[in-house]
């Protein structure tokens, strides 16, 4: 359950099982309780995860050791797509 009492996924393993993880079932809230899928304070609605589509560590794409002047890339998922581990490489400097 997420802080607002809504089911995000049926289990921890269902978040990462299968192709591209679970289909998210509810809104995602920031630590201060704002729905980031609707809130204008969150213009880029992505989750950085550094994982493969099956939940393994994407060693070359995890922003490990990133520096602001670097060109490293990491895996991130657009939250509106509804698949937690789907994603594409993005420059680690992207906010």
Secondary structure, DSSP 8 states (H G I E B T S, - for coil): --TTS--S-SSHHHHHSSTTS-B--S--B-TTS-BTTT-TT-SS-EEE--B-TTS-B-GGGB-TT--TT---EEEEEEGGG-BTT--EEEETT--
